[in-house]
Amino acid sequence: ELVMVSVSLLAFFVRHKSPAVFVELGGNVTLPCRLMHRDIISFGTMAIRVKWIKVAEDEALNEDVLSSMGPHKNTYGSFEDRVFMQELDSDDASLVITDVSMDDKGKYRCEIISGVEETLQYVILEVESGVVFPYSPHLGRYNLNFTGAVQACEEQDAVVANHAQLFEAWKGGLDWCNAGWLSDGTVQYPINRPREPCGGSKNGPGLRNYGRLDKHRLYDVFCYASSSNGRFYWLVQPDRLTFDEAVQACLDDDAEIAKVGHIHAAWKLEGYDRCDAGWLADGSVRYPISRPRKNCSPTEAAVRFVGFPDKTQKSYGVYCYKAEQ
């Protein structure tokens, strides 16, 4: 339920929790705000002014988001051309934010001003984090058209990443020289350490972008996995397993063999760390390292990729995933 207060009751509001709205990075979200008093003029007239503000702990650092007076609307700063009023009816002052970034996270205030009366409504925007990972099938790099890329991510309990998600991953240090599909049909790759084979050493760090291409062309894909409600774990076994034995071992433990999205989400979002190479559902062998160390991943935290070995090899253990009931 929305909290609505006049300026004189602001101290009352501070003691009460604001409603929260959740959105995934790169998505679109609506922050609700409605005219509550039916005895004043509706938004359809010039008498009503609406202003949205992103509230900082220090009020001097507040950011203007959008202002509306009748048909006249303005957007500001990083929100310019990304926000608009929903206006489903004459009482609707809800704010729609598109292409949500991590910087959008925080508290927002909707101010409705009618003559001498001012009403405030607050809402918290929570941006849910996930992890972006590059993916190529067992056939090797550059073997996925756009349709195949969508399917490949879905098979790993993930979705094709969007630009905002890849950009956030790049800001977090992701550096990958193979180009991959994004959800808008563009092909891009993130570079933090410029070098000749990866767009040139003279170009600065950033996202290298081939633009929107024919969806029949073949590249890798960048997938996005959000936090899950299940449990990712290493299954303790007395012996090493073939792939088929690994699948069955997880089933015997009332679980399923884990997918690539599961291992990346557990590594990035939960800090999962284990220096044992294990089978995953796509037939690959990987292991997650959050604490770099000798003989595991000495230079960086990463999900290490061993490869797609012969499935009859008894050289590896298995990672399982158990969905919460």
FENPEDA-V115946 format. One line per field, one symbol per residue. ss: DSSP state (a for helix, b for strand, c for the rest). phi: phi as a letter, one per 40 degrees, with the letter a starting at -180 (. if undefined). burial: + if it has 24 or more other C-alpha atoms within 12 Angstrom, else -. Layout:
# FENPEDA-V115946
ss=???
phi=???
burial=???
This chain:
# FENPEDA-V115946
ss=ccbbbbaaaaaaaaccccbbbbbbccccbbbccbcccccccccccccbbbbbbbbcccaaacbbbbbbbccbbbbcaaacccbbbccccccbccbbbccccaaacbbbbbbbbbccbbbbbbbbbbbbcbbbbbbccccccccbcaaaaaaaaaacccbbccaaaaaaaaaccccccccbbccccbbbbbbccccaaacccccccbbbbbbbccccccbbbbbbbbccccbbbbccccccbcaaaaaaaaaacccbbccaaaaaaaaaaacccccccbbcccccbbbbbccccccccccccbbbbbbccccccccbbbbbbbccc
phi=.ccbacdcbccccdcbcccbbbacdgcbabccabcccccbccccbcccbbbbbccbdcdcbdbcbababgccbbbbfccdgbbaccfcacbcbcbbbbfcbccccicbbbbbbbgccbbbbbabbbcccabcbcabccchcfbbcccccdcccccbfabcccccccccccdchcbacccacbccgcbaacbbbdadcbggccccciccbcgcbdcccbacabbbbccbcbbcacccbcbcbcccccdccccccfbbccbccccccccccbgcaacbcbcbccgcbaacbcbdadgbacbacaccbchbcdcccbbbcabbbbccc
burial=-+++++-----------++-+-++++++++++++++-----++----++++++++-------++++++++---++---+--++++-+---++++++++++++-+++++++++++---++++++++++++++++++++----+++++++++-+++++++++++++++++++---+++++++++++++++++++-----++-----+++++--------+++++++++++--+++++-----+++++++-++----++++++++++++++++-+++++++++++++++++++-----++---+++++++++-+----+++++++---
